[in-house]
Amino acid sequence: MTGGQDGRPGDPGGGPHSAVVVNPAKVADLDEFRRIVDDTLTTAGWPAPRWFETTPDDPGRGQTEQAVRAGAEVLFACGGDGTVMSCVSGLVGTEVALAVLPQGTGNLLAANLGLSVDLPAALEVAVERGRRRLDVGAVDDQHFTVMAGMGFDAQMLADTSETTKARIGWPAYVMGAARNLRDRPMRVTIRIDDRPPLRRRARSVLVANVGRLQGGVRLLPEAEPDDGYLDVAVLTPRTLRHWLALGWAVVRRRDRVPRMEVHRGRRIEITSTRAQPRELDGDLIDPGRTLRAEVRPQALWLCVPQPQESPDLSVDAEGASERGEELIEEAHRE
């Protein structure tokens, strides 16, 4: 694990320059949200952040690259998983740290790394300057921090209504999943690094940097975000009974999960006999017959709670929330 203060951006004697990339569709009152963020950072001694709004044509990558060119040392990504993923693609390979202000439904990165969805805690985490370098996965010119997938998982996302997600949150994905449990499997060839290819009839193949799904379900307990590897889960259930056994084993955190095999590698190529739905970090990308992913080790700085010894970084998240509330109250008094 890497963490602590080593290599953190910004001058220890004052706050770093920052920027906020926000998806305005995910924030109920953008003016009030902006006021809270600006006042809180000012009270913490930071310069006022630059603000960039995403658009349907550019969900965050272009704005992130613009913020980096303008001198940002910390970038706040405010939105759902799609916004965070776009910002990550603009930050990979830079020294700019990502701070997540979750506002969407899935919030996969926040769930996997113990990052709070609470605004005061998210701001406090950035202000306290805990940092950790993460691996990211690369698919073509896009990047993911959580997982990429082909097959059932992407079809589930496609069949989950945005309205339902907004109303009930992550349980909406269960409804999307139920519609596809009886779909026919894919015939896939999976190549991992330089090993002999695997040929399977699979419902879904997931390439994961970390191990939790929507709702906090831990599918791959051994997956770590900074070990230099991607974990590959091949799901092969064929009947409803198979799905129930697989789901029960995952929920019960069993060591062995039926109808699922796990591999690990640095380069993964999945090829199907027909085009399949595909996703990155909970956002759909164009369907295709192939999904190629490779790890980019230690490619992203992430703002995290302190102390940072816990593998999922949940230690002190509650304390960060309390300290963040105090900081916001101080900003209001000023």
Stockholm file with secondary structure:
# STOCKHOLM 1.0

chainA/1-334         MTGGQDGRPGDPGGGPHSAVVVNPAKVADLDEFRRIVDDTLTTAGWPAPRWFETTPDDPGRGQTEQAVRAGAEVLFACGGDGTVMSCVSGLVGTEVALAVLPQGTGNLLAANLGLSVDLPAALEVAVERGRRRLDVGAVDDQHFTVMAGMGFDAQMLADTSETTKARIGWPAYVMGAARNLRDRPMRVTIRIDDRPPLRRRARSVLVANVGRLQGGVRLLPEAEPDDGYLDVAVLTPRTLRHWLALGWAVVRRRDRVPRMEVHRGRRIEITSTRAQPRELDGDLIDPGRTLRAEVRPQALWLCVPQPQESPDLSVDAEGASERGEELIEEAHRE
#=GR chainA/1-334 SS CCCTTTTCSSCTTSCCCEEEEECGGGCSCHHHHHHHHHHHHHHTTCCCCEEEECCSSCSSHHHHHHHHHTTCSEEEEEESHHHHHHHHHHHTTSSCEEEEEECSSCCHHHHHTTCCSSHHHHHHHHHTTCEEEEEEEEETTEEESSEEEEEHHHHHHHTSCHHHHHHHCTTHHHHHHHTTTTSCCEEEEEEETTSCCEEEEESEEEEESSCBCGGGCBSCTTCCTTSSCEEEEEECCCSHHHHHHHHHHHHTTCSSCTTEEEEEESEEEEEEEEEEEEEETTEEEEEEEEEEEEEEEEEEEEECCSSCCSTTCCTTHHHHHHHHHHHHHHHHHC
#=GC SS_cons         CCCTTTTCSSCTTSCCCEEEEECGGGCSCHHHHHHHHHHHHHHTTCCCCEEEECCSSCSSHHHHHHHHHTTCSEEEEEESHHHHHHHHHHHTTSSCEEEEEECSSCCHHHHHTTCCSSHHHHHHHHHTTCEEEEEEEEETTEEESSEEEEEHHHHHHHTSCHHHHHHHCTTHHHHHHHTTTTSCCEEEEEEETTSCCEEEEESEEEEESSCBCGGGCBSCTTCCTTSSCEEEEEECCCSHHHHHHHHHHHHTTCSSCTTEEEEEESEEEEEEEEEEEEEETTEEEEEEEEEEEEEEEEEEEEECCSSCCSTTCCTTHHHHHHHHHHHHHHHHHC
//
